[in-house]
Amino acid sequence: MTNGQRMISRISTHVLDTTSGRPAAGIPVALRLVSDVEPDRLIGDGVTDADGRIQSLTVEAVEPGSYRFVFDTADYFADAHGTVFYPRITVETHLDGARSHYHIPVLASPYSYSTYLGS
């Protein structure tokens, strides 16, 4: 690897329910490696804990590249708010390897969501 790229030792996430002002527990999240030359490949997954967090979506370090996070929010929104507009939230990123840990939080409500690169 060149240009300061290194293996990524940890990819984490956090989901906050902005309507209730609380962590969103129990949301399944899948992490897929995205490639132009082969089908997407599941490389990790988890379920948000009571604090809305998944400390690491992968067991082993991964190479820099393009990744897709799929947050399966349908059951959470149905249970917490009685409605489902976004049954899944999909976030595509390019993790360039400049960091050894990437944290991708999601702020979600029944009718909107946003995401950012956390620390």
Buried (B, 14 or more C-beta within 10 A) or exposed (E): EEEEBBEBBBBBBBBBBBBEEEBBBBBBBBBBBBEEEEEBEEBBBBEBBEBBBBEBBBEEEBEBBBBBBBBBBBEBBEEBBEEBEBEEBEBEBEBBBEBEEBBBBBBBBBEEBEBEEEE
